[in-house]
Amino acid sequence: MSLTKQHRAMARLLAVAIVAASGLSACATYDDDFARVNSRLDQLDTKVQSAAQSADAANQSAQQANQRLDAIEGRVQQLEAAPGRKPRG
């Protein structure tokens, strides 16, 4: 094998090694990217769950307030329908 053919073979081998090494380093980068994305998704999931709990609590409070309003509505209607009082004095 001549020196030129050896250089070509070595160049090909180095090129394959460089491509393989860059591919492996890209995998590590993707792993880091996926880890960051998964971490962000976990944070967002926690916030969504917290917001859902807050919404449920607000809904329960609103329902209780509506029940109290329903309970006093009859009394308010009676007072509005009652004849006016004469002023004292």
PDB file of N, CA, C and O in Angstrom:
ATOM      1  N   MET A   1       0.859  -1.169   0.000  1.00  0.00           N
ATOM      2  CA  MET A   1       0.000   0.000   0.000  1.00  0.00           C
ATOM      3  C   MET A   1       0.900   1.225   0.000  1.00  0.00           C
ATOM      4  O   MET A   1       1.822   1.339   0.808  1.00  0.00           O
ATOM      5  N   SER A   2       0.622   2.126  -0.907  1.00  0.00           N
ATOM      6  CA  SER A   2       1.467   3.314  -0.996  1.00  0.00           C
ATOM      7  C   SER A   2       1.131   4.289   0.124  1.00  0.00           C
ATOM      8  O   SER A   2       0.123   4.139   0.814  1.00  0.00           O
ATOM      9  N   LEU A   3       1.977   5.272   0.290  1.00  0.00           N
ATOM     10  CA  LEU A   3       1.801   6.256   1.333  1.00  0.00           C
ATOM     11  C   LEU A   3       0.520   7.049   1.123  1.00  0.00           C
ATOM     12  O   LEU A   3      -0.150   7.375   2.103  1.00  0.00           O
ATOM     13  N   THR A   4       0.154   7.373  -0.103  1.00  0.00           N
ATOM     14  CA  THR A   4      -1.062   8.124  -0.398  1.00  0.00           C
ATOM     15  C   THR A   4      -2.299   7.316  -0.022  1.00  0.00           C
ATOM     16  O   THR A   4      -3.250   7.856   0.542  1.00  0.00           O
ATOM     17  N   LYS A   5      -2.284   6.022  -0.336  1.00  0.00           N
ATOM     18  CA  LYS A   5      -3.422   5.182   0.026  1.00  0.00           C
ATOM     19  C   LYS A   5      -3.532   5.058   1.543  1.00  0.00           C
ATOM     20  O   LYS A   5      -4.637   5.014   2.085  1.00  0.00           O
ATOM     21  N   GLN A   6      -2.406   5.002   2.220  1.00  0.00           N
ATOM     22  CA  GLN A   6      -2.433   4.942   3.681  1.00  0.00           C
ATOM     23  C   GLN A   6      -3.004   6.234   4.270  1.00  0.00           C
ATOM     24  O   GLN A   6      -3.781   6.207   5.225  1.00  0.00           O
ATOM     25  N   HIS A   7      -2.606   7.355   3.686  1.00  0.00           N
ATOM     26  CA  HIS A   7      -3.136   8.643   4.158  1.00  0.00           C
ATOM     27  C   HIS A   7      -4.648   8.724   3.953  1.00  0.00           C
ATOM     28  O   HIS A   7      -5.389   9.201   4.813  1.00  0.00           O
ATOM     29  N   ARG A   8      -5.081   8.240   2.785  1.00  0.00           N
ATOM     30  CA  ARG A   8      -6.535   8.263   2.510  1.00  0.00           C
ATOM     31  C   ARG A   8      -7.273   7.372   3.507  1.00  0.00           C
ATOM     32  O   ARG A   8      -8.317   7.757   4.036  1.00  0.00           O
ATOM     33  N   ALA A   9      -6.736   6.196   3.758  1.00  0.00           N
ATOM     34  CA  ALA A   9      -7.375   5.278   4.703  1.00  0.00           C
ATOM     35  C   ALA A   9      -7.407   5.889   6.101  1.00  0.00           C
ATOM     36  O   ALA A   9      -8.415   5.805   6.803  1.00  0.00           O
ATOM     37  N   MET A  10      -6.307   6.497   6.492  1.00  0.00           N
ATOM     38  CA  MET A  10      -6.246   7.137   7.810  1.00  0.00           C
ATOM     39  C   MET A  10      -7.216   8.319   7.884  1.00  0.00           C
ATOM     40  O   MET A  10      -7.872   8.525   8.906  1.00  0.00           O
ATOM     41  N   ALA A  11      -7.304   9.087   6.805  1.00  0.00           N
ATOM     42  CA  ALA A  11      -8.223  10.228   6.767  1.00  0.00           C
ATOM     43  C   ALA A  11      -9.662   9.751   6.891  1.00  0.00           C
ATOM     44  O   ALA A  11     -10.467  10.353   7.601  1.00  0.00           O
ATOM     45  N   ARG A  12      -9.982   8.645   6.182  1.00  0.00           N
ATOM     46  CA  ARG A  12     -11.340   8.105   6.290  1.00  0.00           C
ATOM     47  C   ARG A  12     -11.626   7.646   7.712  1.00  0.00           C
ATOM     48  O   ARG A  12     -12.699   7.911   8.255  1.00  0.00           O
ATOM     49  N   LEU A  13     -10.672   6.964   8.303  1.00  0.00           N
ATOM     50  CA  LEU A  13     -10.838   6.481   9.663  1.00  0.00           C
ATOM     51  C   LEU A  13     -11.043   7.643  10.639  1.00  0.00           C
ATOM     52  O   LEU A  13     -11.912   7.591  11.509  1.00  0.00           O
ATOM     53  N   LEU A  14     -10.240   8.678  10.481  1.00  0.00           N
ATOM     54  CA  LEU A  14     -10.387   9.863  11.341  1.00  0.00           C
ATOM     55  C   LEU A  14     -11.737  10.549  11.119  1.00  0.00           C
ATOM     56  O   LEU A  14     -12.380  11.001  12.067  1.00  0.00           O
ATOM     57  N   ALA A  15     -12.153  10.618   9.861  1.00  0.00           N
ATOM     58  CA  ALA A  15     -13.451  11.243   9.563  1.00  0.00           C
ATOM     59  C   ALA A  15     -14.574  10.467  10.232  1.00  0.00           C
ATOM     60  O   ALA A  15     -15.470  11.062  10.831  1.00  0.00           O
ATOM     61  N   VAL A  16     -14.532   9.135  10.134  1.00  0.00           N
ATOM     62  CA  VAL A  16     -15.556   8.302  10.779  1.00  0.00           C
ATOM     63  C   VAL A  16     -15.511   8.500  12.286  1.00  0.00           C
ATOM     64  O   VAL A  16     -16.556   8.598  12.929  1.00  0.00           O
ATOM     65  N   ALA A  17     -14.313   8.559  12.857  1.00  0.00           N
ATOM     66  CA  ALA A  17     -14.181   8.753  14.305  1.00  0.00           C
ATOM     67  C   ALA A  17     -14.743  10.101  14.738  1.00  0.00           C
ATOM     68  O   ALA A  17     -15.409  10.203  15.768  1.00  0.00           O
ATOM     69  N   ILE A  18     -14.470  11.134  13.946  1.00  0.00           N
ATOM     70  CA  ILE A  18     -14.969  12.476  14.277  1.00  0.00           C
ATOM     71  C   ILE A  18     -16.487  12.514  14.200  1.00  0.00           C
ATOM     72  O   ILE A  18     -17.145  13.071  15.079  1.00  0.00           O
ATOM     73  N   VAL A  19     -17.043  11.924  13.151  1.00  0.00           N
ATOM     74  CA  VAL A  19     -18.504  11.893  13.011  1.00  0.00           C
ATOM     75  C   VAL A  19     -19.124  11.117  14.160  1.00  0.00           C
ATOM     76  O   VAL A  19     -20.129  11.546  14.728  1.00  0.00           O
ATOM     77  N   ALA A  20     -18.535   9.979  14.508  1.00  0.00           N
ATOM     78  CA  ALA A  20     -19.063   9.169  15.610  1.00  0.00           C
ATOM     79  C   ALA A  20     -18.983   9.921  16.931  1.00  0.00           C
ATOM     80  O   ALA A  20     -19.924   9.895  17.723  1.00  0.00           O
ATOM     81  N   ALA A  21     -17.866  10.588  17.166  1.00  0.00           N
ATOM     82  CA  ALA A  21     -17.695  11.334  18.414  1.00  0.00           C
ATOM     83  C   ALA A  21     -18.675  12.495  18.486  1.00  0.00           C
ATOM     84  O   ALA A  21     -19.253  12.761  19.540  1.00  0.00           O
ATOM     85  N   SER A  22     -18.861  13.185  17.367  1.00  0.00           N
ATOM     86  CA  SER A  22     -19.812  14.305  17.391  1.00  0.00           C
ATOM     87  C   SER A  22     -21.232  13.795  17.577  1.00  0.00           C
ATOM     88  O   SER A  22     -22.055  14.463  18.203  1.00  0.00           O
ATOM     89  N   GLY A  23     -21.524  12.622  17.042  1.00  0.00           N
ATOM     90  CA  GLY A  23     -22.845  12.032  17.252  1.00  0.00           C
ATOM     91  C   GLY A  23     -23.077  11.681  18.703  1.00  0.00           C
ATOM     92  O   GLY A  23     -24.169  11.901  19.228  1.00  0.00           O
ATOM     93  N   LEU A  24     -22.067  11.138  19.361  1.00  0.00           N
ATOM     94  CA  LEU A  24     -22.192  10.795  20.773  1.00  0.00           C
ATOM     95  C   LEU A  24     -22.343  12.033  21.638  1.00  0.00           C
ATOM     96  O   LEU A  24     -23.118  12.033  22.594  1.00  0.00           O
ATOM     97  N   SER A  25     -21.613  13.083  21.312  1.00  0.00           N
ATOM     98  CA  SER A  25     -21.747  14.308  22.100  1.00  0.00           C
ATOM     99  C   SER A  25     -23.109  14.939  21.872  1.00  0.00           C
ATOM    100  O   SER A  25     -23.657  15.579  22.770  1.00  0.00           O
ATOM    101  N   ALA A  26     -23.656  14.765  20.684  1.00  0.00           N
ATOM    102  CA  ALA A  26     -25.005  15.283  20.426  1.00  0.00           C
ATOM    103  C   ALA A  26     -26.025  14.540  21.262  1.00  0.00           C
ATOM    104  O   ALA A  26     -26.995  15.143  21.721  1.00  0.00           O
ATOM    105  N   CYS A  27     -25.833  13.240  21.474  1.00  0.00           N
ATOM    106  CA  CYS A  27     -26.751  12.473  22.317  1.00  0.00           C
ATOM    107  C   CYS A  27     -26.747  13.010  23.742  1.00  0.00           C
ATOM    108  O   CYS A  27     -27.801  13.132  24.366  1.00  0.00           O
ATOM    109  N   ALA A  28     -25.570  13.328  24.255  1.00  0.00           N
ATOM    110  CA  ALA A  28     -25.476  13.887  25.603  1.00  0.00           C
ATOM    111  C   ALA A  28     -26.206  15.221  25.664  1.00  0.00           C
ATOM    112  O   ALA A  28     -26.884  15.514  26.649  1.00  0.00           O
ATOM    113  N   THR A  29     -26.073  16.027  24.624  1.00  0.00           N
ATOM    114  CA  THR A  29     -26.770  17.311  24.580  1.00  0.00           C
ATOM    115  C   THR A  29     -28.275  17.091  24.567  1.00  0.00           C
ATOM    116  O   THR A  29     -29.020  17.782  25.260  1.00  0.00           O
ATOM    117  N   TYR A  30     -28.715  16.116  23.767  1.00  0.00           N
ATOM    118  CA  TYR A  30     -30.150  15.830  23.731  1.00  0.00           C
ATOM    119  C   TYR A  30     -30.643  15.338  25.083  1.00  0.00           C
ATOM    120  O   TYR A  30     -31.744  15.692  25.504  1.00  0.00           O
ATOM    121  N   ASP A  31     -29.847  14.530  25.767  1.00  0.00           N
ATOM    122  CA  ASP A  31     -30.236  14.070  27.096  1.00  0.00           C
ATOM    123  C   ASP A  31     -30.416  15.253  28.036  1.00  0.00           C
ATOM    124  O   ASP A  31     -31.376  15.297  28.805  1.00  0.00           O
ATOM    125  N   ASP A  32     -29.501  16.208  27.976  1.00  0.00           N
ATOM    126  CA  ASP A  32     -29.616  17.410  28.803  1.00  0.00           C
ATOM    127  C   ASP A  32     -30.875  18.199  28.430  1.00  0.00           C
ATOM    128  O   ASP A  32     -31.599  18.690  29.295  1.00  0.00           O
ATOM    129  N   ASP A  33     -31.116  18.305  27.120  1.00  0.00           N
ATOM    130  CA  ASP A  33     -32.309  19.028  26.666  1.00  0.00           C
ATOM    131  C   ASP A  33     -33.580  18.355  27.156  1.00  0.00           C
ATOM    132  O   ASP A  33     -34.497  19.020  27.639  1.00  0.00           O
ATOM    133  N   PHE A  34     -33.633  17.031  27.029  1.00  0.00           N
ATOM    134  CA  PHE A  34     -34.811  16.299  27.485  1.00  0.00           C
ATOM    135  C   PHE A  34     -34.992  16.438  28.993  1.00  0.00           C
ATOM    136  O   PHE A  34     -36.120  16.553  29.473  1.00  0.00           O
ATOM    137  N   ALA A  35     -33.907  16.428  29.732  1.00  0.00           N
ATOM    138  CA  ALA A  35     -33.982  16.586  31.184  1.00  0.00           C
ATOM    139  C   ALA A  35     -34.541  17.959  31.540  1.00  0.00           C
ATOM    140  O   ALA A  35     -35.366  18.080  32.445  1.00  0.00           O
ATOM    141  N   ARG A  36     -34.090  18.997  30.825  1.00  0.00           N
ATOM    142  CA  ARG A  36     -34.611  20.352  31.087  1.00  0.00           C
ATOM    143  C   ARG A  36     -36.092  20.443  30.741  1.00  0.00           C
ATOM    144  O   ARG A  36     -36.872  21.041  31.483  1.00  0.00           O
ATOM    145  N   VAL A  37     -36.478  19.851  29.615  1.00  0.00           N
ATOM    146  CA  VAL A  37     -37.881  19.892  29.204  1.00  0.00           C
ATOM    147  C   VAL A  37     -38.743  19.130  30.214  1.00  0.00           C
ATOM    148  O   VAL A  37     -39.812  19.600  30.602  1.00  0.00           O
ATOM    149  N   ASN A  38     -38.276  17.964  30.631  1.00  0.00           N
ATOM    150  CA  ASN A  38     -39.042  17.190  31.610  1.00  0.00           C
ATOM    151  C   ASN A  38     -39.164  17.925  32.933  1.00  0.00           C
ATOM    152  O   ASN A  38     -40.215  17.887  33.574  1.00  0.00           O
ATOM    153  N   SER A  39     -38.103  18.589  33.341  1.00  0.00           N
ATOM    154  CA  SER A  39     -38.155  19.369  34.577  1.00  0.00           C
ATOM    155  C   SER A  39     -39.175  20.498  34.463  1.00  0.00           C
ATOM    156  O   SER A  39     -39.950  20.741  35.387  1.00  0.00           O
ATOM    157  N   ARG A  40     -39.166  21.177  33.332  1.00  0.00           N
ATOM    158  CA  ARG A  40     -40.118  22.274  33.109  1.00  0.00           C
ATOM    159  C   ARG A  40     -41.552  21.745  33.087  1.00  0.00           C
ATOM    160  O   ARG A  40     -42.456  22.371  33.639  1.00  0.00           O
ATOM    161  N   LEU A  41     -41.756  20.593  32.451  1.00  0.00           N
ATOM    162  CA  LEU A  41     -43.097  20.001  32.420  1.00  0.00           C
ATOM    163  C   LEU A  41     -43.566  19.627  33.822  1.00  0.00           C
ATOM    164  O   LEU A  41     -44.741  19.792  34.149  1.00  0.00           O
ATOM    165  N   ASP A  42     -42.655  19.125  34.649  1.00  0.00           N
ATOM    166  CA  ASP A  42     -43.012  18.803  36.034  1.00  0.00           C
ATOM    167  C   ASP A  42     -43.427  20.061  36.796  1.00  0.00           C
ATOM    168  O   ASP A  42     -44.393  20.045  37.558  1.00  0.00           O
ATOM    169  N   GLN A  43     -42.684  21.152  36.580  1.00  0.00           N
ATOM    170  CA  GLN A  43     -43.040  22.415  37.241  1.00  0.00           C
ATOM    171  C   GLN A  43     -44.421  22.898  36.794  1.00  0.00           C
ATOM    172  O   GLN A  43     -45.238  23.329  37.608  1.00  0.00           O
ATOM    173  N   LEU A  44     -44.660  22.817  35.491  1.00  0.00           N
ATOM    174  CA  LEU A  44     -45.953  23.258  34.971  1.00  0.00           C
ATOM    175  C   LEU A  44     -47.082  22.379  35.486  1.00  0.00           C
ATOM    176  O   LEU A  44     -48.166  22.876  35.790  1.00  0.00           O
ATOM    177  N   ASP A  45     -46.838  21.086  35.587  1.00  0.00           N
ATOM    178  CA  ASP A  45     -47.844  20.161  36.098  1.00  0.00           C
ATOM    179  C   ASP A  45     -48.202  20.506  37.538  1.00  0.00           C
ATOM    180  O   ASP A  45     -49.372  20.476  37.918  1.00  0.00           O
ATOM    181  N   THR A  46     -47.195  20.832  38.335  1.00  0.00           N
ATOM    182  CA  THR A  46     -47.430  21.233  39.724  1.00  0.00           C
ATOM    183  C   THR A  46     -48.268  22.499  39.790  1.00  0.00           C
ATOM    184  O   THR A  46     -49.181  22.603  40.610  1.00  0.00           O
ATOM    185  N   LYS A  47     -47.961  23.458  38.932  1.00  0.00           N
ATOM    186  CA  LYS A  47     -48.732  24.707  38.918  1.00  0.00           C
ATOM    187  C   LYS A  47     -50.173  24.470  38.480  1.00  0.00           C
ATOM    188  O   LYS A  47     -51.096  25.072  39.028  1.00  0.00           O
ATOM    189  N   VAL A  48     -50.367  23.599  37.500  1.00  0.00           N
ATOM    190  CA  VAL A  48     -51.719  23.305  37.023  1.00  0.00           C
ATOM    191  C   VAL A  48     -52.523  22.632  38.126  1.00  0.00           C
ATOM    192  O   VAL A  48     -53.687  22.967  38.341  1.00  0.00           O
ATOM    193  N   GLN A  49     -51.908  21.685  38.826  1.00  0.00           N
ATOM    194  CA  GLN A  49     -52.604  21.011  39.918  1.00  0.00           C
ATOM    195  C   GLN A  49     -52.975  21.994  41.017  1.00  0.00           C
ATOM    196  O   GLN A  49     -54.070  21.921  41.573  1.00  0.00           O
ATOM    197  N   SER A  50     -52.075  22.907  41.331  1.00  0.00           N
ATOM    198  CA  SER A  50     -52.347  23.926  42.350  1.00  0.00           C
ATOM    199  C   SER A  50     -53.485  24.836  41.911  1.00  0.00           C
ATOM    200  O   SER A  50     -54.362  25.169  42.708  1.00  0.00           O
ATOM    201  N   ALA A  51     -53.471  25.236  40.648  1.00  0.00           N
ATOM    202  CA  ALA A  51     -54.542  26.089  40.134  1.00  0.00           C
ATOM    203  C   ALA A  51     -55.882  25.355  40.149  1.00  0.00           C
ATOM    204  O   ALA A  51     -56.914  25.958  40.440  1.00  0.00           O
ATOM    205  N   ALA A  52     -55.872  24.065  39.840  1.00  0.00           N
ATOM    206  CA  ALA A  52     -57.109  23.285  39.860  1.00  0.00           C
ATOM    207  C   ALA A  52     -57.664  23.189  41.284  1.00  0.00           C
ATOM    208  O   ALA A  52     -58.875  23.275  41.488  1.00  0.00           O
ATOM    209  N   GLN A  53     -56.781  23.011  42.260  1.00  0.00           N
ATOM    210  CA  GLN A  53     -57.224  22.967  43.656  1.00  0.00           C
ATOM    211  C   GLN A  53     -57.802  24.315  44.082  1.00  0.00           C
ATOM    212  O   GLN A  53     -58.819  24.366  44.774  1.00  0.00           O
ATOM    213  N   SER A  54     -57.161  25.396  43.674  1.00  0.00           N
ATOM    214  CA  SER A  54     -57.669  26.733  44.005  1.00  0.00           C
ATOM    215  C   SER A  54     -59.028  26.970  43.352  1.00  0.00           C
ATOM    216  O   SER A  54     -59.920  27.554  43.968  1.00  0.00           O
ATOM    217  N   ALA A  55     -59.185  26.525  42.125  1.00  0.00           N
ATOM    218  CA  ALA A  55     -60.461  26.682  41.429  1.00  0.00           C
ATOM    219  C   ALA A  55     -61.550  25.879  42.120  1.00  0.00           C
ATOM    220  O   ALA A  55     -62.680  26.349  42.248  1.00  0.00           O
ATOM    221  N   ASP A  56     -61.223  24.670  42.569  1.00  0.00           N
ATOM    222  CA  ASP A  56     -62.205  23.862  43.296  1.00  0.00           C
ATOM    223  C   ASP A  56     -62.628  24.542  44.593  1.00  0.00           C
ATOM    224  O   ASP A  56     -63.812  24.572  44.927  1.00  0.00           O
ATOM    225  N   ALA A  57     -61.665  25.082  45.315  1.00  0.00           N
ATOM    226  CA  ALA A  57     -61.975  25.777  46.575  1.00  0.00           C
ATOM    227  C   ALA A  57     -62.850  27.003  46.312  1.00  0.00           C
ATOM    228  O   ALA A  57     -63.799  27.260  47.053  1.00  0.00           O
ATOM    229  N   ALA A  58     -62.534  27.758  45.258  1.00  0.00           N
ATOM    230  CA  ALA A  58     -63.342  28.937  44.920  1.00  0.00           C
ATOM    231  C   ALA A  58     -64.752  28.521  44.509  1.00  0.00           C
ATOM    232  O   ALA A  58     -65.721  29.206  44.837  1.00  0.00           O
ATOM    233  N   ASN A  59     -64.869  27.417  43.802  1.00  0.00           N
ATOM    234  CA  ASN A  59     -66.182  26.920  43.389  1.00  0.00           C
ATOM    235  C   ASN A  59     -67.019  26.529  44.606  1.00  0.00           C
ATOM    236  O   ASN A  59     -68.210  26.834  44.670  1.00  0.00           O
ATOM    237  N   GLN A  60     -66.395  25.857  45.563  1.00  0.00           N
ATOM    238  CA  GLN A  60     -67.118  25.484  46.786  1.00  0.00           C
ATOM    239  C   GLN A  60     -67.570  26.716  47.556  1.00  0.00           C
ATOM    240  O   GLN A  60     -68.693  26.758  48.058  1.00  0.00           O
ATOM    241  N   SER A  61     -66.709  27.712  47.650  1.00  0.00           N
ATOM    242  CA  SER A  61     -67.086  28.954  48.343  1.00  0.00           C
ATOM    243  C   SER A  61     -68.247  29.642  47.637  1.00  0.00           C
ATOM    244  O   SER A  61     -69.158  30.156  48.287  1.00  0.00           O
ATOM    245  N   ALA A  62     -68.216  29.652  46.317  1.00  0.00           N
ATOM    246  CA  ALA A  62     -69.304  30.272  45.557  1.00  0.00           C
ATOM    247  C   ALA A  62     -70.611  29.516  45.767  1.00  0.00           C
ATOM    248  O   ALA A  62     -71.672  30.127  45.894  1.00  0.00           O
ATOM    249  N   GLN A  63     -70.536  28.196  45.802  1.00  0.00           N
ATOM    250  CA  GLN A  63     -71.752  27.414  46.033  1.00  0.00           C
ATOM    251  C   GLN A  63     -72.327  27.681  47.416  1.00  0.00           C
ATOM    252  O   GLN A  63     -73.543  27.789  47.573  1.00  0.00           O
ATOM    253  N   GLN A  64     -71.461  27.789  48.420  1.00  0.00           N
ATOM    254  CA  GLN A  64     -71.933  28.102  49.775  1.00  0.00           C
ATOM    255  C   GLN A  64     -72.566  29.492  49.821  1.00  0.00           C
ATOM    256  O   GLN A  64     -73.591  29.684  50.475  1.00  0.00           O
ATOM    257  N   ALA A  65     -71.969  30.447  49.141  1.00  0.00           N
ATOM    258  CA  ALA A  65     -72.539  31.798  49.108  1.00  0.00           C
ATOM    259  C   ALA A  65     -73.891  31.782  48.418  1.00  0.00           C
ATOM    260  O   ALA A  65     -74.817  32.457  48.868  1.00  0.00           O
ATOM    261  N   ASN A  66     -74.024  31.033  47.344  1.00  0.00           N
ATOM    262  CA  ASN A  66     -75.322  30.933  46.662  1.00  0.00           C
ATOM    263  C   ASN A  66     -76.372  30.295  47.555  1.00  0.00           C
ATOM    264  O   ASN A  66     -77.532  30.704  47.523  1.00  0.00           O
ATOM    265  N   GLN A  67     -75.995  29.309  48.349  1.00  0.00           N
ATOM    266  CA  GLN A  67     -76.943  28.685  49.273  1.00  0.00           C
ATOM    267  C   GLN A  67     -77.402  29.678  50.332  1.00  0.00           C
ATOM    268  O   GLN A  67     -78.579  29.704  50.690  1.00  0.00           O
ATOM    269  N   ARG A  68     -76.477  30.498  50.837  1.00  0.00           N
ATOM    270  CA  ARG A  68     -76.863  31.519  51.828  1.00  0.00           C
ATOM    271  C   ARG A  68     -77.810  32.547  51.209  1.00  0.00           C
ATOM    272  O   ARG A  68     -78.775  32.975  51.842  1.00  0.00           O
ATOM    273  N   LEU A  69     -77.522  32.939  49.959  1.00  0.00           N
ATOM    274  CA  LEU A  69     -78.411  33.891  49.283  1.00  0.00           C
ATOM    275  C   LEU A  69     -79.799  33.292  49.062  1.00  0.00           C
ATOM    276  O   LEU A  69     -80.811  33.967  49.249  1.00  0.00           O
ATOM    277  N   ASP A  70     -79.836  32.029  48.666  1.00  0.00           N
ATOM    278  CA  ASP A  70     -81.129  31.356  48.480  1.00  0.00           C
ATOM    279  C   ASP A  70     -81.901  31.294  49.793  1.00  0.00           C
ATOM    280  O   ASP A  70     -83.125  31.429  49.802  1.00  0.00           O
ATOM    281  N   ALA A  71     -81.189  31.091  50.905  1.00  0.00           N
ATOM    282  CA  ALA A  71     -81.840  30.982  52.205  1.00  0.00           C
ATOM    283  C   ALA A  71     -82.477  32.304  52.639  1.00  0.00           C
ATOM    284  O   ALA A  71     -83.529  32.292  53.278  1.00  0.00           O
ATOM    285  N   ILE A  72     -81.869  33.431  52.307  1.00  0.00           N
ATOM    286  CA  ILE A  72     -82.438  34.714  52.748  1.00  0.00           C
ATOM    287  C   ILE A  72     -83.342  35.340  51.690  1.00  0.00           C
ATOM    288  O   ILE A  72     -83.982  36.355  51.963  1.00  0.00           O
ATOM    289  N   GLU A  73     -83.411  34.766  50.494  1.00  0.00           N
ATOM    290  CA  GLU A  73     -84.220  35.373  49.433  1.00  0.00           C
ATOM    291  C   GLU A  73     -85.694  35.451  49.813  1.00  0.00           C
ATOM    292  O   GLU A  73     -86.348  36.457  49.535  1.00  0.00           O
ATOM    293  N   GLY A  74     -86.224  34.415  50.440  1.00  0.00           N
ATOM    294  CA  GLY A  74     -87.634  34.431  50.853  1.00  0.00           C
ATOM    295  C   GLY A  74     -87.922  35.560  51.830  1.00  0.00           C
ATOM    296  O   GLY A  74     -88.940  36.240  51.707  1.00  0.00           O
ATOM    297  N   ARG A  75     -87.053  35.763  52.779  1.00  0.00           N
ATOM    298  CA  ARG A  75     -87.247  36.838  53.779  1.00  0.00           C
ATOM    299  C   ARG A  75     -87.198  38.218  53.110  1.00  0.00           C
ATOM    300  O   ARG A  75     -87.977  39.105  53.460  1.00  0.00           O
ATOM    301  N   VAL A  76     -86.285  38.397  52.150  1.00  0.00           N
ATOM    302  CA  VAL A  76     -86.175  39.669  51.437  1.00  0.00           C
ATOM    303  C   VAL A  76     -87.460  39.934  50.655  1.00  0.00           C
ATOM    304  O   VAL A  76     -87.952  41.063  50.639  1.00  0.00           O
ATOM    305  N   GLN A  77     -88.006  38.912  50.010  1.00  0.00           N
ATOM    306  CA  GLN A  77     -89.250  39.085  49.258  1.00  0.00           C
ATOM    307  C   GLN A  77     -90.410  39.448  50.175  1.00  0.00           C
ATOM    308  O   GLN A  77     -91.261  40.259  49.810  1.00  0.00           O
ATOM    309  N   GLN A  78     -90.451  38.844  51.383  1.00  0.00           N
ATOM    310  CA  GLN A  78     -91.494  39.199  52.352  1.00  0.00           C
ATOM    311  C   GLN A  78     -91.388  40.657  52.742  1.00  0.00           C
ATOM    312  O   GLN A  78     -92.394  41.366  52.789  1.00  0.00           O
ATOM    313  N   LEU A  79     -90.192  41.106  53.019  1.00  0.00           N
ATOM    314  CA  LEU A  79     -90.004  42.500  53.436  1.00  0.00           C
ATOM    315  C   LEU A  79     -90.369  43.468  52.308  1.00  0.00           C
ATOM    316  O   LEU A  79     -90.925  44.536  52.563  1.00  0.00           O
ATOM    317  N   GLU A  80     -90.060  43.098  51.071  1.00  0.00           N
ATOM    318  CA  GLU A  80     -90.398  43.972  49.955  1.00  0.00           C
ATOM    319  C   GLU A  80     -91.898  44.016  49.704  1.00  0.00           C
ATOM    320  O   GLU A  80     -92.425  45.035  49.257  1.00  0.00           O
ATOM    321  N   ALA A  81     -92.583  42.923  49.987  1.00  0.00           N
ATOM    322  CA  ALA A  81     -94.016  42.853  49.734  1.00  0.00           C
ATOM    323  C   ALA A  81     -94.840  43.430  50.893  1.00  0.00           C
ATOM    324  O   ALA A  81     -96.013  43.750  50.704  1.00  0.00           O
ATOM    325  N   ALA A  82     -94.262  43.567  52.067  1.00  0.00           N
ATOM    326  CA  ALA A  82     -94.990  44.052  53.240  1.00  0.00           C
ATOM    327  C   ALA A  82     -95.399  45.505  53.033  1.00  0.00           C
ATOM    328  O   ALA A  82     -94.683  46.272  52.389  1.00  0.00           O
ATOM    329  N   PRO A  83     -96.549  45.880  53.580  1.00  0.00           N
ATOM    330  CA  PRO A  83     -96.973  47.289  53.480  1.00  0.00           C
ATOM    331  C   PRO A  83     -96.005  48.188  54.253  1.00  0.00           C
ATOM    332  O   PRO A  83     -95.416  47.775  55.252  1.00  0.00           O
ATOM    333  N   GLY A  84     -95.859  49.381  53.786  1.00  0.00           N
ATOM    334  CA  GLY A  84     -94.959  50.324  54.426  1.00  0.00           C
ATOM    335  C   GLY A  84     -95.435  50.692  55.821  1.00  0.00           C
ATOM    336  O   GLY A  84     -96.635  50.654  56.089  1.00  0.00           O
ATOM    337  N   ARG A  85     -94.544  51.038  56.693  1.00  0.00           N
ATOM    338  CA  ARG A  85     -94.892  51.436  58.057  1.00  0.00           C
ATOM    339  C   ARG A  85     -95.115  52.933  58.110  1.00  0.00           C
ATOM    340  O   ARG A  85     -94.570  53.709  57.325  1.00  0.00           O
ATOM    341  N   LYS A  86     -95.920  53.289  59.046  1.00  0.00           N
ATOM    342  CA  LYS A  86     -96.139  54.709  59.260  1.00  0.00           C
ATOM    343  C   LYS A  86     -95.001  55.231  60.135  1.00  0.00           C
ATOM    344  O   LYS A  86     -94.574  54.541  61.061  1.00  0.00           O
ATOM    345  N   PRO A  87     -94.511  56.415  59.862  1.00  0.00           N
ATOM    346  CA  PRO A  87     -93.474  56.991  60.693  1.00  0.00           C
ATOM    347  C   PRO A  87     -94.017  57.323  62.094  1.00  0.00           C
ATOM    348  O   PRO A  87     -95.196  57.641  62.247  1.00  0.00           O
ATOM    349  N   ARG A  88     -93.182  57.248  63.068  1.00  0.00           N
ATOM    350  CA  ARG A  88     -93.580  57.585  64.438  1.00  0.00           C
ATOM    351  C   ARG A  88     -93.601  59.102  64.598  1.00  0.00           C
ATOM    352  O   ARG A  88     -92.888  59.851  63.930  1.00  0.00           O
ATOM    353  N   GLY A  89     -94.414  59.481  65.473  1.00  0.00           N
ATOM    354  CA  GLY A  89     -94.346  60.861  65.876  1.00  0.00           C
ATOM    355  C   GLY A  89     -95.373  61.717  65.408  1.00  0.00           C
ATOM    356  O   GLY A  89     -95.371  62.909  65.716  1.00  0.00           O
TER     357      GLY A  89
END
